[in-house]
Amino acid sequence: MDKLESPPPINQNITVNNDKDLVELAGYRAYTHPTKFTKFYVNDNEYSVLNTRYEDPTGLDAMTVINTETKEVSIIYVGTDAKAKYGNEDIITDVQLLSDLTPEQITAAREYYNQMNETYKDIGGVKYVAGNSLGGGLVNAVAIENPEVKAVTLNPALLPEGMMDPNKTYDNITNYFSSYDVLTQTLIALNLHDRIPGKQYEIFNGIPGFSKLGTNHTGYLRNEDGTQFYVIGEIGKPGYGKIYIDADAHIVSSIWTGVPLYGGHSDRIEINKENLDLLASSLQSHVMERLNLAHEYLGNSVAIVDDEANRYYERLSRLQKIFEEMFENLISEPLFMGITSISNRLTAEIDHLVSLLNVAESHAKSLNYILNSPPAELLEHIFRTNVSVESIFNEIRSFLYDLKADVQDLSKSLIRIISNKIPELFEGGKELWYDAVVSELKAHYGIVNHNRDKLLSHISEYQKQVQDVAANFHDRDLSLGQSIRSKSAHSNSISVQGTNTYKLEDSPYMELRMKIKEFQMDTAYTAFTRSTHTLLLPLLHQAWVITLNIENALELLSSTIKGATKFALDYTIPGKLFGLFSDFDDKIRNSVANALEPLDDFAATIEGIRKGLDRLMTEYPTLLENFRPYVETAIFNNSGYFNVHLYNLASIAILREMEMLFDDVVYQLGNHKAEAIEALCEVSKKVKSNMGLLYEQVDRGTIN
């Protein structure tokens, strides 16, 4: 086989790196406080507990374990546990780490390391130390004094000020920072992470959310059955699924050496049949397993979007009903119930007011008849009086007809809002969809799903090519290279999977990412607010003015009728006529009372209508403010939208990790004279490029 032409040396002594094991031991196993001689498996590797130091008065909790196959000894320091017997000491130590003091727990941690290192010196002593949180700080305090020991931490606490040597790199220490660990991100924001020695690498485990703060910090759940996933959604509903959060699964390491791929490429390996077989095996198992999980996450996102699309009319109808109920209940005035329909209680009440007015007018006419027809004996003693109110009645009646027409126009405007304006809240987007946010997500996912399938096919084909090259590795290298580049398998008994073209489709959608919903809300709701104000407020004000005019006319009408009782006498009524006059006076007073009675009810109703209209004008902005959250939910259910975001975050985490993995594959296969390996390298680059494109497209479905 042709040798590498590039200068980097080949790593001839490949040993498996166990950072993943150490992270799980630190973030999960240590917190379960296993007892001495307990055995358990971590990533299919068996460990046995050799020694424990729990309930130390300083607050120190630690265990010493051995890998039963490699016989390597590790100390795992437990993080902050406020519920432990000496949990208060953990809290005190956490505070002291912010100062330049050396906490007693650090001293105890160093003493425990020295003791265990001496105890197990016959089998090589302590090879590794690991810890999470406060345990990570203890690990680093031990490791800076013992450069021969390898240290691995997950979201470690910082060291006391001045404990580190700023001129040292501490290459024996590796710190993993979780993307969503608030505590670690706070240290970085405060520029205190420079008090964490060694290499610092970000891993993409966990999911955002204040309620997940604890697990984002430890990297693991503490479920009794050991499961490491969050349940998303509700059982039986679209989008129900699980997001796995175990931190060690998100550490990207070399396919061949297990070395984490964060500080650059891994050491060069020799490309031989064994290592190609290892690559093919990893592609078939680990890589496809991780990508299938990403595929599952995307499938759940699509299910949520499809469900929203299928429920469009349900969402629209519910929003229309909510607006109708909110408007009718805005002022708690029974007269305005049903105002969103042409046939409503208010128009019926106005018809009733017309009837009352007619009754009052009839009594007023009777009053005029009485006033103009006094008994003959009284004619020489009184003035004839006439109540002229016909024009006032006609004016009020005209106002009522105007009010009814205005109320009907108001109802028509409300119907227009419900039927036309509310559906417009959903409309827009790149293709002017009737359901803009859902439709754009759906269109984008149509492309993403197609590209995802292409990528999986591409990797499957690539895995077959690697497998075929490995099987024929010692045969006719030049022919192998030509076979890979051709569209069909090569003859002469050399069978290698040919290379097909896998060009992923660009997506013109989701350019605003998940802010499309926010954009839709802002633009559509602003337009809705303006248009409904224009439709409703002039009508409400006009109706309010009419009621005011009616009240003024009623006041004039009432005072005019009441004045009929104050007719003038010519002179004193003779005693013999007094009884006759008294009867006449009673008739007048009764007639006036009969005319005023319906007008009093009339006035009370008009006052209620005026106040209702006034409150509608005043409270409508409040209605719009209260209606907005319902619109936001109707455009796309908030919890479903956030779950799409969570699934997409989980998916892009895997895609980003696989892109890092393929970057190392490209590096390892590069700079070879062997044509078959160069051809595989070219395919690797294309796979990596497609993975990057898919990552970018899925990333558009996340909330910034």
C-alpha positions as CSV (number, residue, x, y, z in Angstrom):
1,M,0.0,0.0,0.0
2,D,1.2,3.5,-0.7
3,K,2.3,5.5,2.3
4,L,1.1,8.9,3.5
5,E,2.7,11.7,1.7
6,S,1.9,14.3,4.4
7,P,4.4,14.9,7.3
8,P,2.2,14.3,10.4
9,P,3.3,11.1,12.2
10,I,1.1,8.1,12.3
11,N,-0.2,7.1,15.8
12,Q,1.0,3.5,16.1
13,N,-0.2,3.1,19.7
14,I,-4.0,3.5,19.6
15,T,-5.7,3.4,23.0
16,V,-9.3,3.9,23.7
17,N,-10.1,7.2,25.4
18,N,-12.7,7.0,28.2
19,D,-13.9,10.6,28.6
20,K,-17.4,9.5,28.0
21,D,-17.2,7.0,30.8
22,L,-15.7,9.6,33.2
23,V,-18.4,12.1,32.4
24,E,-21.2,9.6,33.2
25,L,-19.4,8.5,36.3
26,A,-19.1,12.2,37.4
27,G,-22.6,13.4,36.4
28,Y,-24.7,10.4,37.2
29,R,-23.1,7.4,39.0
30,A,-21.3,9.4,41.7
31,Y,-24.6,11.0,42.8
32,T,-26.1,7.6,43.5
33,H,-23.4,6.9,46.1
34,P,-22.7,3.3,45.3
35,T,-21.2,1.3,48.1
36,K,-17.9,-0.6,48.1
37,F,-17.8,-3.7,45.8
38,T,-20.8,-2.5,43.8
39,K,-20.5,-3.3,40.1
40,F,-22.2,-1.4,37.3
41,Y,-21.8,-0.8,33.6
42,V,-21.0,2.5,31.9
43,N,-21.1,2.5,28.1
44,D,-20.8,-1.3,28.1
45,N,-17.7,-1.1,30.3
46,E,-17.8,-2.7,33.7
47,Y,-16.7,-0.8,36.8
48,S,-16.3,-1.9,40.4
49,V,-16.2,0.3,43.5
50,L,-12.9,-0.1,45.3
51,N,-13.3,2.5,48.0
52,T,-15.7,5.3,49.2
53,R,-15.4,8.4,51.2
54,Y,-18.9,9.5,52.0
55,E,-20.0,11.8,54.9
56,D,-16.6,13.3,55.5
57,P,-16.9,16.2,58.0
58,T,-15.5,18.6,55.3
59,G,-18.4,17.7,53.1
60,L,-16.2,15.6,50.7
61,D,-17.9,12.8,49.0
62,A,-15.9,10.6,46.6
63,M,-15.5,7.1,45.3
64,T,-12.7,5.1,43.8
65,V,-13.6,2.7,40.9
66,I,-11.7,0.3,38.7
67,N,-12.4,-0.6,35.1
68,T,-12.5,-4.4,35.4
69,E,-11.1,-4.9,31.9
70,T,-8.3,-2.3,31.7
71,K,-7.6,-2.4,35.5
72,E,-7.4,1.4,35.4
73,V,-8.3,3.2,38.7
74,S,-10.3,6.4,38.8
75,I,-11.5,8.7,41.6
76,I,-14.9,10.3,41.1
77,Y,-15.6,13.4,43.3
78,V,-19.3,14.1,44.0
79,G,-20.7,17.6,43.3
80,T,-22.7,19.8,45.6
81,D,-25.4,17.8,47.6
82,A,-27.1,20.1,50.0
83,K,-29.3,17.2,51.3
84,A,-26.3,15.1,52.4
85,K,-25.3,14.8,56.1
86,Y,-22.6,17.5,55.7
87,G,-24.4,19.2,52.8
88,N,-23.9,22.6,54.4
89,E,-20.2,22.2,54.0
90,D,-20.7,21.9,50.3
91,I,-22.5,25.2,50.3
92,I,-19.7,26.8,52.3
93,T,-17.1,25.4,50.0
94,D,-19.0,26.8,46.9
95,V,-18.9,30.2,48.4
96,Q,-15.2,30.0,49.4
97,L,-14.3,29.1,45.9
98,L,-15.2,32.7,44.9
99,S,-12.4,33.9,47.2
100,D,-8.7,33.3,47.5
101,L,-9.1,30.9,50.4
102,T,-8.3,27.2,50.1
103,P,-11.4,25.4,51.4
104,E,-11.0,22.4,53.7
105,Q,-12.8,20.2,51.2
106,I,-10.1,20.8,48.6
107,T,-7.4,19.8,51.1
108,A,-9.4,16.7,51.9
109,A,-9.8,15.9,48.2
110,R,-6.1,16.1,47.7
111,E,-5.4,13.9,50.7
112,Y,-7.9,11.3,49.4
113,Y,-6.2,11.3,46.0
114,N,-2.8,10.8,47.6
115,Q,-4.1,8.0,49.8
116,M,-5.8,6.1,46.9
117,N,-2.8,6.6,44.6
118,E,-0.6,5.0,47.3
119,T,-3.0,2.2,48.0
120,Y,-3.3,1.1,44.4
121,K,0.3,1.9,43.2
122,D,0.8,-1.8,42.5
123,I,-1.7,-1.6,39.6
124,G,-0.5,1.8,38.4
125,G,-2.1,4.1,40.9
126,V,-4.9,6.5,40.1
127,K,-5.0,7.1,36.4
128,Y,-8.1,9.4,36.2
129,V,-10.0,11.9,38.4
130,A,-13.4,13.1,37.4
131,G,-16.2,15.3,38.8
132,N,-19.2,17.5,38.2
133,S,-20.0,20.9,39.6
134,L,-18.2,21.3,43.0
135,G,-16.7,17.8,42.3
136,G,-15.2,19.2,39.1
137,G,-13.6,22.0,41.1
138,L,-12.1,19.4,43.5
139,V,-10.8,17.4,40.5
140,N,-9.0,20.4,39.0
141,A,-7.5,21.3,42.4
142,V,-6.0,17.8,42.5
143,A,-5.0,17.7,38.8
144,I,-3.0,21.0,38.9
145,E,-0.7,19.5,41.5
146,N,-0.5,16.1,39.8
147,P,0.1,16.5,36.0
148,E,0.5,12.8,35.6
149,V,-3.1,12.1,36.3
150,K,-5.8,12.8,33.6
151,A,-8.7,14.9,34.8
152,V,-12.1,15.2,33.2
153,T,-14.9,17.5,34.5
154,L,-18.4,18.4,33.5
155,N,-19.5,21.9,34.3
156,P,-16.9,22.4,37.0
157,A,-16.8,25.0,39.8
158,L,-14.0,27.5,39.5
159,L,-10.8,27.3,41.6
160,P,-10.0,29.9,44.3
161,E,-8.3,33.0,43.0
162,G,-4.5,32.6,42.8
163,M,-4.5,28.7,43.0
164,M,-3.7,28.3,39.2
165,D,-0.4,29.2,37.6
166,P,-1.4,31.5,34.7
167,N,1.7,30.4,32.8
168,K,0.7,26.7,32.7
169,T,-1.7,25.1,30.2
170,Y,-2.6,22.1,32.3
171,D,-3.0,19.8,29.3
172,N,-3.9,16.9,31.6
173,I,-7.3,18.5,32.3
174,T,-10.3,18.5,30.1
175,N,-13.5,20.4,31.0
176,Y,-16.8,19.9,29.3
177,F,-19.3,22.8,29.4
178,S,-22.9,22.0,28.6
179,S,-24.6,24.5,26.2
180,Y,-27.6,25.1,28.5
181,D,-25.9,25.0,31.9
182,V,-26.8,28.4,33.3
183,L,-24.1,28.3,36.0
184,T,-21.2,27.6,33.7
185,Q,-22.5,30.2,31.1
186,T,-22.7,32.7,34.0
187,L,-19.0,32.1,34.8
188,I,-18.2,32.7,31.2
189,A,-20.3,35.9,31.1
190,L,-18.5,37.2,34.2
191,N,-15.1,36.2,32.6
192,L,-14.4,33.9,35.6
193,H,-13.9,30.8,33.5
194,D,-10.2,31.6,33.3
195,R,-10.1,30.2,36.8
196,I,-10.9,26.8,35.4
197,P,-7.6,25.2,34.4
198,G,-7.0,23.1,31.2
199,K,-9.0,22.7,28.0
200,Q,-12.6,23.9,27.8
201,Y,-15.0,22.3,25.3
202,E,-18.7,22.9,24.7
203,I,-21.0,19.9,24.3
204,F,-24.5,20.2,23.1
205,N,-26.5,18.2,25.6
206,G,-29.7,19.1,27.6
207,I,-32.6,21.3,26.6
208,P,-33.2,24.9,27.6
209,G,-35.5,25.9,30.4
210,F,-35.3,27.1,33.9
211,S,-37.0,23.9,35.2
212,K,-34.2,22.0,33.6
213,L,-31.5,23.9,35.4
214,G,-30.4,21.0,37.7
215,T,-30.1,18.4,35.0
216,N,-28.4,20.8,32.6
217,H,-25.8,21.3,35.2
218,T,-25.2,17.6,36.2
219,G,-25.8,16.4,32.6
220,Y,-28.2,13.6,33.8
221,L,-31.5,12.9,35.3
222,R,-31.8,11.0,38.6
223,N,-34.5,8.6,37.6
224,E,-34.7,5.4,39.5
225,D,-34.7,3.3,36.3
226,G,-31.7,5.2,35.0
227,T,-33.6,6.6,31.9
228,Q,-32.0,9.8,30.5
229,F,-34.7,11.5,28.5
230,Y,-37.4,14.1,28.9
231,V,-40.9,13.4,27.6
232,I,-42.1,16.0,25.2
233,G,-45.9,16.4,24.5
234,E,-48.7,14.2,25.6
235,I,-49.2,10.5,25.1
236,G,-51.3,9.8,22.1
237,K,-51.0,13.3,20.6
238,P,-48.9,14.3,17.6
239,G,-45.4,15.2,18.5
240,Y,-45.2,13.0,21.6
241,G,-41.7,11.7,22.0
242,K,-38.5,11.8,24.0
243,I,-35.4,13.9,24.0
244,Y,-32.3,12.2,25.4
245,I,-30.0,14.4,27.4
246,D,-27.2,12.2,28.8
247,A,-24.1,14.3,28.5
248,D,-21.6,11.5,27.5
249,A,-23.6,10.7,24.4
250,H,-22.8,14.2,23.1
251,I,-19.1,14.0,23.5
252,V,-17.7,13.6,19.9
253,S,-14.6,11.4,19.8
254,S,-12.5,9.8,17.1
255,I,-13.9,6.7,15.5
256,W,-10.5,5.1,15.8
257,T,-9.0,6.3,19.1
258,G,-11.9,7.7,21.1
259,V,-10.0,11.0,21.5
260,P,-12.4,13.9,21.8
261,L,-12.5,16.0,18.7
262,Y,-12.6,19.4,20.1
263,G,-9.0,20.6,20.2
264,G,-8.3,19.9,16.6
265,H,-7.9,16.7,14.7
266,S,-6.9,13.4,16.3
267,D,-3.5,12.0,15.6
268,R,-2.9,10.4,12.2
269,I,-3.7,6.7,12.0
270,E,-2.6,4.2,9.4
271,I,-5.3,3.6,6.8
272,N,-5.4,-0.1,6.6
273,K,-8.1,-2.8,6.3
274,E,-8.6,-2.9,10.0
275,N,-9.1,0.8,10.4
276,L,-11.4,0.9,7.3
277,D,-13.5,-1.9,8.8
278,L,-13.7,0.1,12.0
279,L,-14.9,3.2,10.0
280,A,-17.5,1.1,8.1
281,S,-18.7,-0.5,11.4
282,S,-19.0,2.9,13.1
283,L,-20.9,4.4,10.1
284,Q,-23.3,1.5,10.2
285,S,-23.8,1.6,14.0
286,H,-22.9,4.7,15.9
287,V,-23.3,7.3,13.0
288,M,-26.5,5.9,11.6
289,E,-27.9,5.4,15.2
290,R,-27.3,9.0,16.0
291,L,-28.7,10.3,12.7
292,N,-31.7,8.1,13.0
293,L,-32.3,9.7,16.4
294,A,-32.1,13.1,14.8
295,H,-34.5,11.7,12.1
296,E,-36.9,10.8,14.9
297,Y,-36.7,14.3,16.5
298,L,-37.4,15.8,13.1
299,G,-40.3,13.5,12.6
300,N,-41.9,14.7,15.8
301,S,-41.4,18.3,14.7
302,V,-43.2,17.5,11.4
303,A,-46.0,15.7,13.3
304,I,-46.6,18.8,15.4
305,V,-46.7,21.1,12.3
306,D,-48.9,18.7,10.4
307,D,-51.3,18.6,13.3
308,E,-51.5,22.4,13.4
309,A,-52.2,22.4,9.7
310,N,-55.0,19.8,10.0
311,R,-56.6,21.9,12.8
312,Y,-56.6,25.2,10.9
313,Y,-60.4,25.5,10.8
314,E,-60.7,24.5,14.4
315,R,-58.1,27.1,15.4
316,L,-59.8,29.8,13.3
317,S,-63.3,28.9,14.6
318,R,-62.2,29.0,18.2
319,L,-60.5,32.4,17.7
320,Q,-63.6,33.8,16.1
321,K,-65.7,32.5,19.0
322,I,-63.3,34.0,21.5
323,F,-63.5,37.4,19.9
324,E,-67.3,37.3,19.8
325,E,-67.5,36.3,23.4
326,M,-65.0,38.9,24.5
327,F,-66.7,41.7,22.7
328,E,-70.2,40.8,24.0
329,N,-68.9,40.4,27.6
330,L,-66.7,43.4,27.5
331,I,-69.1,45.6,29.5
332,S,-71.4,43.0,31.1
333,E,-74.5,44.8,29.8
334,P,-77.2,42.3,28.9
335,L,-78.6,44.6,26.2
336,F,-75.4,44.1,24.2
337,M,-75.5,40.3,24.2
338,G,-75.7,39.0,20.7
339,I,-74.5,42.3,19.2
340,T,-72.3,40.3,16.8
341,S,-75.4,39.1,15.0
342,I,-77.8,41.2,12.9
343,S,-80.8,40.0,14.9
344,N,-79.7,41.0,18.4
345,R,-81.2,42.1,21.7
346,L,-80.2,45.7,21.3
347,T,-82.1,46.2,18.0
348,A,-85.1,44.5,19.5
349,E,-84.9,46.8,22.5
350,I,-84.8,49.8,20.2
351,D,-88.0,48.6,18.6
352,H,-89.5,48.3,22.1
353,L,-88.4,51.9,22.8
354,V,-90.3,53.0,19.7
355,S,-93.4,51.2,21.2
356,L,-92.9,53.0,24.5
357,L,-92.6,56.3,22.7
358,N,-95.8,55.6,20.8
359,V,-97.6,54.8,24.1
360,A,-96.3,58.0,25.7
361,E,-97.4,60.0,22.6
362,S,-100.9,58.5,22.8
363,H,-101.1,59.6,26.5
364,A,-99.8,63.1,25.5
365,K,-102.6,63.3,22.9
366,S,-105.2,62.3,25.6
367,L,-103.7,65.0,27.8
368,N,-104.2,67.6,25.1
369,Y,-107.8,66.5,24.6
370,I,-108.5,67.0,28.4
371,L,-106.8,70.3,28.5
372,N,-108.7,71.6,25.5
373,S,-112.1,70.2,26.7
374,P,-112.6,71.5,30.3
375,P,-116.2,71.5,31.8
376,A,-118.4,74.3,30.6
377,E,-118.8,75.6,34.2
378,L,-115.0,76.2,34.4
379,L,-114.5,77.9,31.0
380,E,-114.8,81.4,32.4
381,H,-112.4,80.6,35.3
382,I,-109.3,78.9,33.5
383,F,-107.1,79.5,30.5
384,R,-107.1,76.9,27.8
385,T,-103.7,75.1,27.6
386,N,-102.2,73.1,24.7
387,V,-99.2,70.7,25.1
388,S,-97.4,70.9,21.8
389,V,-95.0,67.9,21.8
390,E,-95.7,66.2,18.5
391,S,-92.5,67.5,16.9
392,I,-90.4,66.3,19.9
393,F,-91.9,62.8,19.6
394,N,-91.2,62.7,15.9
395,E,-87.6,63.9,16.5
396,I,-87.0,61.2,19.2
397,R,-88.5,58.6,16.9
398,S,-86.2,59.6,14.1
399,F,-83.2,59.4,16.5
400,L,-84.3,55.9,17.4
401,Y,-84.5,54.8,13.8
402,D,-81.0,56.3,13.3
403,L,-79.8,54.4,16.4
404,K,-81.2,51.2,15.1
405,A,-79.5,51.6,11.7
406,D,-76.2,52.4,13.5
407,V,-76.5,49.4,15.7
408,Q,-77.2,47.2,12.6
409,D,-74.1,48.7,10.9
410,L,-72.1,48.0,14.1
411,S,-73.3,44.3,14.0
412,K,-72.4,44.1,10.3
413,S,-68.9,45.5,11.1
414,L,-68.5,42.9,13.9
415,I,-69.6,40.2,11.5
416,R,-67.0,41.5,9.0
417,I,-64.3,41.4,11.6
418,I,-65.2,37.9,12.7
419,S,-65.6,36.6,9.1
420,N,-62.9,38.5,7.3
421,K,-60.5,40.3,9.6
422,I,-59.8,37.4,12.0
423,P,-58.8,35.0,9.1
424,E,-56.5,37.7,7.9
425,L,-54.5,37.4,11.1
426,F,-53.3,34.0,9.8
427,E,-52.6,35.1,6.2
428,G,-49.2,36.1,4.7
429,G,-45.8,34.6,4.4
430,K,-43.6,34.1,1.4
431,E,-46.3,32.5,-0.7
432,L,-49.2,34.5,0.7
433,W,-50.6,31.5,2.5
434,Y,-53.9,31.5,4.3
435,D,-52.1,29.9,7.3
436,A,-48.8,31.6,7.0
437,V,-46.7,30.3,9.9
438,V,-47.8,26.7,9.7
439,S,-47.6,26.7,5.9
440,E,-44.1,28.1,5.8
441,L,-42.9,25.5,8.4
442,K,-44.7,22.8,6.4
443,A,-43.1,23.9,3.1
444,H,-39.7,24.1,4.8
445,Y,-40.0,20.7,6.4
446,G,-41.0,19.2,3.0
447,I,-37.6,20.2,1.7
448,V,-35.8,19.2,5.0
449,N,-37.4,15.7,5.0
450,H,-36.4,15.1,1.4
451,N,-32.8,16.3,2.2
452,R,-32.7,14.2,5.3
453,D,-33.6,11.1,3.3
454,K,-30.9,11.9,0.8
455,L,-28.3,12.3,3.5
456,L,-29.2,9.0,5.1
457,S,-28.9,7.3,1.6
458,H,-25.7,9.1,1.0
459,I,-24.2,7.8,4.2
460,S,-25.5,4.3,3.6
461,E,-23.8,4.3,0.2
462,Y,-20.6,5.7,1.7
463,Q,-20.6,3.0,4.3
464,K,-20.9,0.4,1.6
465,Q,-18.0,2.0,-0.3
466,V,-15.8,2.0,2.8
467,Q,-16.7,-1.7,3.4
468,D,-16.0,-2.6,-0.2
469,V,-12.7,-0.8,-0.2
470,A,-11.7,-2.5,3.0
471,A,-12.6,-5.9,1.5
472,N,-10.6,-5.3,-1.6
473,F,-7.9,-3.1,0.0
474,H,-4.9,-5.2,-1.1
475,D,-6.1,-5.5,-4.7
476,R,-5.5,-3.1,-7.6
477,D,-5.7,0.3,-5.8
478,L,-6.0,2.3,-9.0
479,S,-8.9,0.3,-10.3
480,L,-10.7,0.8,-7.0
481,G,-10.4,4.5,-7.3
482,Q,-11.8,4.5,-10.9
483,S,-14.7,2.3,-9.7
484,I,-15.7,4.7,-6.9
485,R,-15.7,7.6,-9.3
486,S,-17.8,5.8,-11.9
487,K,-21.5,5.3,-11.9
488,S,-21.3,1.5,-11.8
489,A,-19.3,-1.2,-10.2
490,H,-16.0,-2.2,-11.7
491,S,-15.3,-5.5,-13.4
492,N,-12.4,-7.9,-13.0
493,S,-13.9,-9.3,-9.7
494,I,-13.5,-6.0,-7.9
495,S,-16.9,-5.0,-6.7
496,V,-17.2,-1.5,-5.1
497,Q,-20.4,0.5,-4.6
498,G,-20.5,3.3,-7.2
499,T,-21.0,6.9,-6.3
500,N,-24.3,8.6,-7.0
501,T,-25.0,12.3,-6.8
502,Y,-26.7,13.6,-3.7
503,K,-27.3,17.3,-4.0
504,L,-29.5,18.6,-1.3
505,E,-32.2,21.1,-2.2
506,D,-31.9,24.7,-1.0
507,S,-34.9,26.0,1.0
508,P,-36.2,29.5,0.4
509,Y,-38.3,29.3,3.6
510,M,-37.8,30.1,7.2
511,E,-35.3,32.9,6.5
512,L,-36.5,34.6,9.7
513,R,-36.1,31.3,11.5
514,M,-38.7,30.7,14.2
515,K,-39.2,34.5,14.4
516,I,-41.7,34.1,11.6
517,K,-44.4,33.7,14.3
518,E,-43.3,36.9,16.0
519,F,-43.2,38.7,12.7
520,Q,-46.6,37.4,11.7
521,M,-48.1,38.5,15.1
522,D,-46.6,42.0,14.9
523,T,-47.6,42.7,11.3
524,A,-51.0,41.0,11.3
525,Y,-52.1,42.2,14.7
526,T,-51.0,45.8,14.0
527,A,-53.2,45.7,10.8
528,F,-56.0,44.1,12.7
529,T,-55.9,46.7,15.4
530,R,-56.0,49.6,12.9
531,S,-58.7,48.1,10.7
532,T,-61.0,47.2,13.5
533,H,-60.6,50.6,15.1
534,T,-61.6,52.1,11.8
535,L,-64.6,49.9,11.5
536,L,-66.0,50.1,15.1
537,L,-65.0,53.3,16.8
538,P,-66.7,55.8,14.4
539,L,-70.0,53.7,14.6
540,L,-69.8,53.5,18.4
541,H,-69.2,57.2,18.7
542,Q,-72.0,58.1,16.3
543,A,-74.4,55.9,18.2
544,W,-73.2,57.4,21.5
545,V,-74.0,60.9,20.1
546,I,-77.5,59.8,19.0
547,T,-78.2,58.5,22.5
548,L,-77.1,61.8,23.9
549,N,-79.4,63.7,21.5
550,I,-82.3,61.4,22.6
551,E,-81.7,62.1,26.2
552,N,-81.7,65.9,25.6
553,A,-85.0,65.6,23.6
554,L,-86.5,63.4,26.4
555,E,-85.6,66.0,29.0
556,L,-87.4,68.7,26.9
557,L,-90.4,66.4,26.3
558,S,-90.7,65.6,30.0
559,S,-90.5,69.2,31.1
560,T,-93.1,70.2,28.5
561,I,-95.6,67.6,29.6
562,K,-95.0,68.4,33.3
563,G,-95.8,72.0,32.6
564,A,-99.3,71.1,31.6
565,T,-100.2,70.8,35.3
566,K,-99.4,74.4,35.9
567,F,-102.2,76.0,34.0
568,A,-103.3,79.5,35.0
569,L,-106.6,80.4,36.8
570,D,-108.6,83.4,35.8
571,Y,-109.6,84.1,39.3
572,T,-110.5,82.3,42.4
573,I,-112.8,79.3,41.8
574,P,-116.1,79.8,43.5
575,G,-116.7,77.4,46.3
576,K,-119.6,75.7,44.6
577,L,-117.3,74.8,41.6
578,F,-114.3,73.7,43.7
579,G,-115.3,70.0,43.6
580,L,-115.8,70.1,39.8
581,F,-112.3,71.7,39.4
582,S,-110.7,69.1,41.6
583,D,-112.0,66.3,39.4
584,F,-110.7,68.1,36.3
585,D,-107.3,68.6,38.0
586,D,-107.0,64.9,38.9
587,K,-107.7,63.9,35.3
588,I,-104.9,66.1,34.1
589,R,-102.5,64.8,36.7
590,N,-103.3,61.2,35.9
591,S,-102.9,61.8,32.2
592,V,-99.5,63.5,32.7
593,A,-98.4,60.5,34.9
594,N,-99.6,58.1,32.2
595,A,-97.6,60.0,29.6
596,L,-94.4,60.2,31.7
597,E,-94.4,56.6,33.0
598,P,-93.2,55.0,29.7
599,L,-90.8,57.9,29.2
600,D,-89.1,57.1,32.5
601,D,-88.5,53.5,31.4
602,F,-87.4,54.8,28.0
603,A,-84.9,57.2,29.6
604,A,-83.4,54.5,31.8
605,T,-82.9,52.2,28.8
606,I,-81.3,55.0,26.7
607,E,-79.0,55.9,29.6
608,G,-77.9,52.2,29.8
609,I,-77.3,52.1,26.0
610,R,-75.2,55.3,26.1
611,K,-73.1,54.1,29.0
612,G,-72.6,50.8,27.3
613,L,-71.5,52.5,24.1
614,D,-69.1,54.7,26.1
615,R,-67.6,51.7,27.8
616,L,-67.2,49.8,24.5
617,M,-65.2,52.8,23.1
618,T,-63.1,53.0,26.3
619,E,-62.6,49.2,26.8
620,Y,-61.9,48.2,23.2
621,P,-58.2,48.7,23.5
622,T,-58.2,46.5,26.6
623,L,-60.1,43.8,24.6
624,L,-57.4,44.0,21.9
625,E,-54.7,43.6,24.5
626,N,-56.4,40.6,26.1
627,F,-57.2,39.1,22.7
628,R,-53.6,39.1,21.5
629,P,-52.5,36.0,23.5
630,Y,-55.3,34.0,22.0
631,V,-54.2,35.0,18.5
632,E,-50.7,34.0,19.2
633,T,-51.9,30.6,20.3
634,A,-54.2,30.2,17.3
635,I,-51.5,31.1,14.8
636,F,-49.5,28.2,16.3
637,N,-50.0,26.6,19.6
638,N,-47.4,28.0,22.0
639,S,-46.4,24.7,23.6
640,G,-46.3,22.9,20.3
641,Y,-44.2,25.7,18.8
642,F,-41.8,25.4,21.6
643,N,-41.7,21.7,21.3
644,V,-40.8,22.1,17.6
645,H,-37.9,24.3,18.8
646,L,-36.8,21.7,21.3
647,Y,-36.9,18.8,18.8
648,N,-34.9,20.9,16.3
649,L,-32.3,21.8,18.9
650,A,-31.9,18.2,19.8
651,S,-31.6,17.3,16.1
652,I,-29.1,20.0,15.2
653,A,-27.0,19.0,18.2
654,I,-26.5,15.6,16.6
655,L,-26.0,17.0,13.1
656,R,-23.3,19.3,14.5
657,E,-21.6,16.5,16.3
658,M,-21.7,14.3,13.2
659,E,-20.2,17.1,11.2
660,M,-17.3,17.3,13.6
661,L,-16.9,13.5,13.3
662,F,-16.8,13.6,9.5
663,D,-14.3,16.5,9.6
664,D,-11.9,14.1,11.4
665,V,-12.7,11.4,8.9
666,V,-11.8,13.7,6.0
667,Y,-8.6,14.6,7.8
668,Q,-7.6,10.9,8.4
669,L,-8.4,10.0,4.8
670,G,-6.7,13.0,3.3
671,N,-3.2,13.3,1.9
672,H,-3.0,9.7,0.7
673,K,-1.4,8.6,-2.6
674,A,-3.7,5.6,-2.6
675,E,-6.4,6.6,-5.2
676,A,-9.1,4.6,-3.5
677,I,-8.5,6.4,-0.2
678,E,-8.5,9.8,-2.0
679,A,-11.8,8.9,-3.6
680,L,-13.3,8.0,-0.2
681,C,-12.0,11.2,1.1
682,E,-13.8,13.2,-1.6
683,V,-17.0,11.4,-0.8
684,S,-16.4,12.1,2.9
685,K,-16.2,15.8,2.1
686,K,-19.5,15.7,0.2
687,V,-21.2,13.9,3.1
688,K,-19.8,16.5,5.5
689,S,-21.0,19.3,3.2
690,N,-24.5,17.9,3.0
691,M,-24.6,17.4,6.7
692,G,-23.7,21.0,7.2
693,L,-26.4,22.1,4.8
694,L,-29.0,20.0,6.6
695,Y,-27.8,21.4,9.9
696,E,-28.3,24.9,8.7
697,Q,-31.8,24.2,7.4
698,V,-32.9,22.4,10.6
699,D,-31.3,25.3,12.7
700,R,-33.8,27.7,11.1
701,G,-36.5,25.9,13.1
702,T,-35.0,27.1,16.4
703,I,-35.9,30.1,18.5
704,N,-33.0,32.5,19.0
